[in-house]
Amino acid sequence: MDPIAWLLGLGSLLMFGIVVVHLLTALVLIIPTWRICMRAGFSGALSLFHLVPLIGPFIVMAVLAFSDWPGGEASPGKR
């Protein structure tokens, strides 16, 4: 068997595994993030940024952390 073909096959398998793990992780994060966004007053579709590799979760966190929530926020003294 040709070593180049073996390496290409192994690389394809590795890439497939990375994509599957990314999608499973994104799906696990989308459900709770969807609920958080809805409670904060944002569209739940914002949580779909988790599907963007590497920077997607950071986009969601930045929006939730640095924007005014349309649903309002609790004041620091009240719980």
Distance bins in CASP14 RR format, pairs under 12 A and 6 or more apart:
PFRMAT RR
TARGET T0000
AUTHOR 0000-0000-0000
RMODE 2
METHOD distances of the structure
MODEL  1
1 7 0 0 0 0 0 1 0 0 0 0 0
1 8 0 0 0 0 0 1 0 0 0 0 0
1 9 0 0 0 0 0 1 0 0 0 0 0
1 10 0 0 0 0 0 1 0 0 0 0 0
2 8 0 0 0 0 1 0 0 0 0 0 0
2 9 0 0 0 0 0 1 0 0 0 0 0
3 9 0 0 0 0 0 1 0 0 0 0 0
3 10 0 0 0 0 0 1 0 0 0 0 0
4 10 0 0 0 0 0 1 0 0 0 0 0
4 11 0 0 0 0 0 1 0 0 0 0 0
5 11 0 0 0 0 0 1 0 0 0 0 0
5 12 0 0 0 0 0 1 0 0 0 0 0
6 12 0 0 0 0 0 1 0 0 0 0 0
6 13 0 0 0 0 0 1 0 0 0 0 0
7 13 0 0 0 0 0 1 0 0 0 0 0
7 14 0 0 0 0 0 1 0 0 0 0 0
8 14 0 0 0 0 0 1 0 0 0 0 0
8 15 0 0 0 0 0 1 0 0 0 0 0
9 15 0 0 0 0 1 0 0 0 0 0 0
9 16 0 0 0 0 1 0 0 0 0 0 0
10 16 0 0 0 0 0 1 0 0 0 0 0
10 17 0 0 0 0 0 1 0 0 0 0 0
11 17 0 0 0 0 1 0 0 0 0 0 0
11 18 0 0 0 0 1 0 0 0 0 0 0
11 19 0 0 0 0 0 1 0 0 0 0 0
12 18 0 0 0 0 0 1 0 0 0 0 0
12 19 0 0 0 0 0 1 0 0 0 0 0
13 19 0 0 0 0 0 1 0 0 0 0 0
13 20 0 0 0 0 0 1 0 0 0 0 0
14 20 0 0 0 0 0 1 0 0 0 0 0
14 21 0 0 0 0 0 1 0 0 0 0 0
15 21 0 0 0 0 0 1 0 0 0 0 0
15 22 0 0 0 0 0 1 0 0 0 0 0
15 53 0 0 0 0 0 1 0 0 0 0 0
16 22 0 0 0 0 0 1 0 0 0 0 0
16 23 0 0 0 0 0 1 0 0 0 0 0
17 23 0 0 0 0 1 0 0 0 0 0 0
17 24 0 0 0 0 1 0 0 0 0 0 0
17 25 0 0 0 0 0 1 0 0 0 0 0
18 24 0 0 0 0 0 1 0 0 0 0 0
18 25 0 0 0 0 0 1 0 0 0 0 0
18 53 0 0 0 0 1 0 0 0 0 0 0
18 54 0 0 0 0 0 1 0 0 0 0 0
19 25 0 0 0 0 0 1 0 0 0 0 0
19 26 0 0 0 0 0 1 0 0 0 0 0
19 51 0 0 0 0 0 1 0 0 0 0 0
19 53 0 0 0 0 1 0 0 0 0 0 0
20 26 0 0 0 0 0 1 0 0 0 0 0
20 27 0 0 0 0 0 1 0 0 0 0 0
21 27 0 0 0 0 0 1 0 0 0 0 0
21 28 0 0 0 0 0 1 0 0 0 0 0
21 53 0 0 0 0 0 1 0 0 0 0 0
22 28 0 0 0 0 0 1 0 0 0 0 0
22 29 0 0 0 0 0 1 0 0 0 0 0
22 50 0 0 0 0 1 0 0 0 0 0 0
22 51 0 0 0 0 1 0 0 0 0 0 0
22 52 0 0 0 0 1 0 0 0 0 0 0
22 53 1 0 0 1 0 0 0 0 0 0 0
22 54 0 0 0 0 1 0 0 0 0 0 0
22 56 0 0 0 0 0 1 0 0 0 0 0
22 57 0 0 0 0 0 1 0 0 0 0 0
23 29 0 0 0 0 0 1 0 0 0 0 0
23 30 0 0 0 0 0 1 0 0 0 0 0
23 50 0 0 0 0 1 0 0 0 0 0 0
23 51 1 0 0 1 0 0 0 0 0 0 0
23 52 0 0 0 0 0 1 0 0 0 0 0
23 53 0 0 0 0 1 0 0 0 0 0 0
24 30 0 0 0 0 0 1 0 0 0 0 0
24 50 0 0 0 0 0 1 0 0 0 0 0
24 51 0 0 0 0 0 1 0 0 0 0 0
25 31 0 0 0 0 0 1 0 0 0 0 0
25 33 0 0 0 0 0 1 0 0 0 0 0
25 50 0 0 0 0 1 0 0 0 0 0 0
25 51 0 0 0 0 0 1 0 0 0 0 0
25 53 0 0 0 0 0 1 0 0 0 0 0
25 54 0 0 0 0 0 1 0 0 0 0 0
25 56 0 0 0 0 0 1 0 0 0 0 0
25 57 0 0 0 0 1 0 0 0 0 0 0
26 32 0 0 0 0 0 1 0 0 0 0 0
26 33 0 0 0 0 1 0 0 0 0 0 0
26 34 0 0 0 0 0 1 0 0 0 0 0
26 47 0 0 0 0 1 0 0 0 0 0 0
26 48 0 0 0 0 1 0 0 0 0 0 0
26 49 0 0 0 0 1 0 0 0 0 0 0
26 50 1 0 1 0 0 0 0 0 0 0 0
26 51 1 0 1 0 0 0 0 0 0 0 0
26 52 0 0 0 0 1 0 0 0 0 0 0
26 53 0 0 0 0 1 0 0 0 0 0 0
26 54 0 0 0 0 0 1 0 0 0 0 0
26 56 0 0 0 0 1 0 0 0 0 0 0
26 57 0 0 0 0 1 0 0 0 0 0 0
26 60 0 0 0 0 0 1 0 0 0 0 0
27 33 0 0 0 0 0 1 0 0 0 0 0
27 34 0 0 0 0 0 1 0 0 0 0 0
27 47 0 0 0 0 0 1 0 0 0 0 0
27 48 0 0 0 0 0 1 0 0 0 0 0
27 50 0 0 0 0 1 0 0 0 0 0 0
27 51 0 0 0 0 1 0 0 0 0 0 0
28 34 0 0 0 0 0 1 0 0 0 0 0
28 47 0 0 0 0 0 1 0 0 0 0 0
28 50 0 0 0 0 1 0 0 0 0 0 0
28 57 0 0 0 0 0 1 0 0 0 0 0
29 35 0 0 0 0 0 1 0 0 0 0 0
29 36 0 0 0 0 0 1 0 0 0 0 0
29 37 0 0 0 0 0 1 0 0 0 0 0
29 47 1 0 0 1 0 0 0 0 0 0 0
29 48 0 0 0 0 0 1 0 0 0 0 0
29 49 0 0 0 0 1 0 0 0 0 0 0
29 50 1 0 1 0 0 0 0 0 0 0 0
29 51 0 0 0 0 1 0 0 0 0 0 0
29 52 0 0 0 0 0 1 0 0 0 0 0
29 56 0 0 0 0 1 0 0 0 0 0 0
29 57 1 0 0 1 0 0 0 0 0 0 0
29 60 0 0 0 0 1 0 0 0 0 0 0
29 61 0 0 0 0 0 1 0 0 0 0 0
30 36 0 0 0 0 0 1 0 0 0 0 0
30 37 0 0 0 0 0 1 0 0 0 0 0
30 44 0 0 0 0 1 0 0 0 0 0 0
30 45 0 0 0 0 1 0 0 0 0 0 0
30 46 0 0 0 0 0 1 0 0 0 0 0
30 47 1 0 1 0 0 0 0 0 0 0 0
30 48 1 0 0 1 0 0 0 0 0 0 0
30 49 0 0 0 0 1 0 0 0 0 0 0
30 50 1 0 1 0 0 0 0 0 0 0 0
30 51 1 0 0 1 0 0 0 0 0 0 0
30 52 0 0 0 0 0 1 0 0 0 0 0
30 56 0 0 0 0 0 1 0 0 0 0 0
30 57 0 0 0 0 0 1 0 0 0 0 0
30 60 0 0 0 0 1 0 0 0 0 0 0
31 37 0 0 0 0 0 1 0 0 0 0 0
31 38 0 0 0 0 0 1 0 0 0 0 0
31 44 0 0 0 0 0 1 0 0 0 0 0
31 47 0 0 0 0 1 0 0 0 0 0 0
31 48 0 0 0 0 0 1 0 0 0 0 0
31 50 0 0 0 0 1 0 0 0 0 0 0
32 38 0 0 0 0 0 1 0 0 0 0 0
32 39 0 0 0 0 0 1 0 0 0 0 0
32 44 0 0 0 0 0 1 0 0 0 0 0
32 47 0 0 0 0 1 0 0 0 0 0 0
32 50 0 0 0 0 0 1 0 0 0 0 0
32 57 0 0 0 0 0 1 0 0 0 0 0
32 60 0 0 0 0 0 1 0 0 0 0 0
32 64 0 0 0 0 0 1 0 0 0 0 0
33 39 0 0 0 0 0 1 0 0 0 0 0
33 40 0 0 0 0 0 1 0 0 0 0 0
33 42 0 0 0 0 0 1 0 0 0 0 0
33 43 0 0 0 0 0 1 0 0 0 0 0
33 44 1 0 0 1 0 0 0 0 0 0 0
33 45 0 0 0 0 0 1 0 0 0 0 0
33 46 1 0 0 1 0 0 0 0 0 0 0
33 47 1 1 0 0 0 0 0 0 0 0 0
33 48 0 0 0 0 1 0 0 0 0 0 0
33 49 0 0 0 0 1 0 0 0 0 0 0
33 50 1 0 0 1 0 0 0 0 0 0 0
33 51 0 0 0 0 0 1 0 0 0 0 0
33 56 0 0 0 0 0 1 0 0 0 0 0
33 57 0 0 0 0 1 0 0 0 0 0 0
33 59 0 0 0 0 0 1 0 0 0 0 0
33 60 1 0 1 0 0 0 0 0 0 0 0
33 61 0 0 0 0 1 0 0 0 0 0 0
33 63 0 0 0 0 0 1 0 0 0 0 0
33 64 0 0 0 0 1 0 0 0 0 0 0
34 40 0 0 0 0 0 1 0 0 0 0 0
34 41 0 0 0 0 0 1 0 0 0 0 0
34 42 0 0 0 0 1 0 0 0 0 0 0
34 43 0 0 0 0 1 0 0 0 0 0 0
34 44 1 0 1 0 0 0 0 0 0 0 0
34 45 0 0 0 0 1 0 0 0 0 0 0
34 46 0 0 0 0 1 0 0 0 0 0 0
34 47 1 0 1 0 0 0 0 0 0 0 0
34 48 0 0 0 0 1 0 0 0 0 0 0
34 49 0 0 0 0 0 1 0 0 0 0 0
34 50 0 0 0 0 1 0 0 0 0 0 0
34 60 0 0 0 0 0 1 0 0 0 0 0
35 41 0 0 0 0 0 1 0 0 0 0 0
35 42 0 0 0 0 0 1 0 0 0 0 0
35 44 0 0 0 0 1 0 0 0 0 0 0
35 46 0 0 0 0 0 1 0 0 0 0 0
35 47 0 0 0 0 1 0 0 0 0 0 0
36 42 0 0 0 0 1 0 0 0 0 0 0
36 43 0 0 0 0 0 1 0 0 0 0 0
36 44 0 0 0 0 1 0 0 0 0 0 0
36 46 0 0 0 0 1 0 0 0 0 0 0
36 47 1 0 0 1 0 0 0 0 0 0 0
36 50 0 0 0 0 0 1 0 0 0 0 0
36 60 0 0 0 0 1 0 0 0 0 0 0
36 61 0 0 0 0 0 1 0 0 0 0 0
36 63 0 0 0 0 0 1 0 0 0 0 0
36 64 1 0 0 1 0 0 0 0 0 0 0
36 65 0 0 0 0 0 1 0 0 0 0 0
36 69 0 0 0 0 0 1 0 0 0 0 0
36 71 0 0 0 0 0 1 0 0 0 0 0
37 43 1 0 0 1 0 0 0 0 0 0 0
37 44 1 0 1 0 0 0 0 0 0 0 0
37 45 0 0 0 0 1 0 0 0 0 0 0
37 46 1 0 1 0 0 0 0 0 0 0 0
37 47 1 0 1 0 0 0 0 0 0 0 0
37 48 0 0 0 0 1 0 0 0 0 0 0
37 49 0 0 0 0 0 1 0 0 0 0 0
37 50 0 0 0 0 0 1 0 0 0 0 0
37 60 1 0 0 1 0 0 0 0 0 0 0
37 61 0 0 0 0 0 1 0 0 0 0 0
37 63 0 0 0 0 1 0 0 0 0 0 0
37 64 1 0 0 1 0 0 0 0 0 0 0
37 67 0 0 0 0 0 1 0 0 0 0 0
37 69 0 0 0 0 1 0 0 0 0 0 0
37 70 0 0 0 0 0 1 0 0 0 0 0
37 71 0 0 0 0 0 1 0 0 0 0 0
38 44 1 0 1 0 0 0 0 0 0 0 0
38 45 0 0 0 0 0 1 0 0 0 0 0
38 46 0 0 0 0 1 0 0 0 0 0 0
38 47 0 0 0 0 1 0 0 0 0 0 0
38 64 0 0 0 0 0 1 0 0 0 0 0
38 69 0 0 0 0 0 1 0 0 0 0 0
38 70 0 0 0 0 0 1 0 0 0 0 0
38 71 0 0 0 0 1 0 0 0 0 0 0
39 47 0 0 0 0 0 1 0 0 0 0 0
39 64 0 0 0 0 0 1 0 0 0 0 0
39 69 0 0 0 0 1 0 0 0 0 0 0
39 70 0 0 0 0 0 1 0 0 0 0 0
39 71 1 0 0 1 0 0 0 0 0 0 0
39 72 0 0 0 0 1 0 0 0 0 0 0
39 73 0 0 0 0 0 1 0 0 0 0 0
39 74 0 0 0 0 0 1 0 0 0 0 0
40 46 0 0 0 0 1 0 0 0 0 0 0
40 47 0 0 0 0 0 1 0 0 0 0 0
40 60 0 0 0 0 0 1 0 0 0 0 0
40 63 0 0 0 0 1 0 0 0 0 0 0
40 64 1 0 0 1 0 0 0 0 0 0 0
40 65 0 0 0 0 0 1 0 0 0 0 0
40 67 0 0 0 0 1 0 0 0 0 0 0
40 68 0 0 0 0 1 0 0 0 0 0 0
40 69 1 0 1 0 0 0 0 0 0 0 0
40 70 1 0 0 1 0 0 0 0 0 0 0
40 71 1 0 0 1 0 0 0 0 0 0 0
40 72 1 0 0 1 0 0 0 0 0 0 0
40 73 0 0 0 0 1 0 0 0 0 0 0
40 74 0 0 0 0 0 1 0 0 0 0 0
41 63 0 0 0 0 0 1 0 0 0 0 0
41 64 0 0 0 0 0 1 0 0 0 0 0
41 67 0 0 0 0 0 1 0 0 0 0 0
41 68 0 0 0 0 0 1 0 0 0 0 0
41 69 1 0 0 1 0 0 0 0 0 0 0
41 70 1 0 1 0 0 0 0 0 0 0 0
41 71 1 0 1 0 0 0 0 0 0 0 0
41 72 1 0 0 1 0 0 0 0 0 0 0
41 73 0 0 0 0 0 1 0 0 0 0 0
42 48 0 0 0 0 0 1 0 0 0 0 0
42 49 0 0 0 0 0 1 0 0 0 0 0
42 60 0 0 0 0 1 0 0 0 0 0 0
42 63 1 0 0 1 0 0 0 0 0 0 0
42 64 1 0 0 1 0 0 0 0 0 0 0
42 67 0 0 0 0 1 0 0 0 0 0 0
42 68 0 0 0 0 0 1 0 0 0 0 0
42 69 1 0 0 1 0 0 0 0 0 0 0
42 70 1 0 0 1 0 0 0 0 0 0 0
42 71 0 0 0 0 1 0 0 0 0 0 0
42 72 0 0 0 0 0 1 0 0 0 0 0
43 49 0 0 0 0 0 1 0 0 0 0 0
43 60 0 0 0 0 0 1 0 0 0 0 0
43 63 0 0 0 0 0 1 0 0 0 0 0
43 70 0 0 0 0 1 0 0 0 0 0 0
44 50 0 0 0 0 0 1 0 0 0 0 0
44 60 0 0 0 0 0 1 0 0 0 0 0
44 63 0 0 0 0 0 1 0 0 0 0 0
44 64 0 0 0 0 0 1 0 0 0 0 0
44 70 0 0 0 0 0 1 0 0 0 0 0
45 51 0 0 0 0 0 1 0 0 0 0 0
45 60 0 0 0 0 0 1 0 0 0 0 0
45 63 0 0 0 0 0 1 0 0 0 0 0
46 52 0 0 0 0 0 1 0 0 0 0 0
46 56 0 0 0 0 0 1 0 0 0 0 0
46 57 0 0 0 0 0 1 0 0 0 0 0
46 59 0 0 0 0 1 0 0 0 0 0 0
46 60 1 0 0 1 0 0 0 0 0 0 0
46 61 0 0 0 0 0 1 0 0 0 0 0
46 62 0 0 0 0 0 1 0 0 0 0 0
46 63 1 0 0 1 0 0 0 0 0 0 0
46 64 0 0 0 0 1 0 0 0 0 0 0
46 67 0 0 0 0 0 1 0 0 0 0 0
46 69 0 0 0 0 0 1 0 0 0 0 0
46 70 0 0 0 0 0 1 0 0 0 0 0
47 56 0 0 0 0 1 0 0 0 0 0 0
47 57 0 0 0 0 1 0 0 0 0 0 0
47 59 0 0 0 0 0 1 0 0 0 0 0
47 60 1 0 0 1 0 0 0 0 0 0 0
47 61 0 0 0 0 0 1 0 0 0 0 0
47 63 0 0 0 0 0 1 0 0 0 0 0
47 64 0 0 0 0 1 0 0 0 0 0 0
48 56 0 0 0 0 1 0 0 0 0 0 0
48 57 0 0 0 0 0 1 0 0 0 0 0
48 59 0 0 0 0 0 1 0 0 0 0 0
48 60 0 0 0 0 1 0 0 0 0 0 0
49 55 0 0 0 0 1 0 0 0 0 0 0
49 56 1 0 1 0 0 0 0 0 0 0 0
49 57 1 0 0 1 0 0 0 0 0 0 0
49 58 0 0 0 0 1 0 0 0 0 0 0
49 59 1 0 1 0 0 0 0 0 0 0 0
49 60 1 0 1 0 0 0 0 0 0 0 0
49 61 0 0 0 0 1 0 0 0 0 0 0
49 62 0 0 0 0 1 0 0 0 0 0 0
49 63 0 0 0 0 1 0 0 0 0 0 0
49 64 0 0 0 0 0 1 0 0 0 0 0
50 56 1 0 1 0 0 0 0 0 0 0 0
50 57 1 0 1 0 0 0 0 0 0 0 0
50 58 0 0 0 0 0 1 0 0 0 0 0
50 59 0 0 0 0 1 0 0 0 0 0 0
50 60 1 0 0 1 0 0 0 0 0 0 0
50 61 0 0 0 0 0 1 0 0 0 0 0
51 57 0 0 0 0 0 1 0 0 0 0 0
51 59 0 0 0 0 0 1 0 0 0 0 0
51 60 0 0 0 0 0 1 0 0 0 0 0
52 58 0 0 0 0 1 0 0 0 0 0 0
52 59 1 0 0 1 0 0 0 0 0 0 0
52 60 0 0 0 0 1 0 0 0 0 0 0
53 59 0 0 0 0 0 1 0 0 0 0 0
55 61 0 0 0 0 0 1 0 0 0 0 0
55 62 0 0 0 0 1 0 0 0 0 0 0
56 62 0 0 0 0 1 0 0 0 0 0 0
56 63 0 0 0 0 0 1 0 0 0 0 0
57 63 0 0 0 0 0 1 0 0 0 0 0
57 64 0 0 0 0 0 1 0 0 0 0 0
58 64 0 0 0 0 0 1 0 0 0 0 0
58 65 0 0 0 0 0 1 0 0 0 0 0
58 66 0 0 0 0 0 1 0 0 0 0 0
59 65 0 0 0 0 0 1 0 0 0 0 0
59 66 0 0 0 0 0 1 0 0 0 0 0
59 67 0 0 0 0 0 1 0 0 0 0 0
60 66 0 0 0 0 0 1 0 0 0 0 0
60 67 0 0 0 0 0 1 0 0 0 0 0
61 67 0 0 0 0 0 1 0 0 0 0 0
63 69 0 0 0 0 0 1 0 0 0 0 0
63 70 0 0 0 0 0 1 0 0 0 0 0
64 70 0 0 0 0 0 1 0 0 0 0 0
64 73 0 0 0 0 0 1 0 0 0 0 0
65 73 0 0 0 0 0 1 0 0 0 0 0
67 73 0 0 0 0 0 1 0 0 0 0 0
END
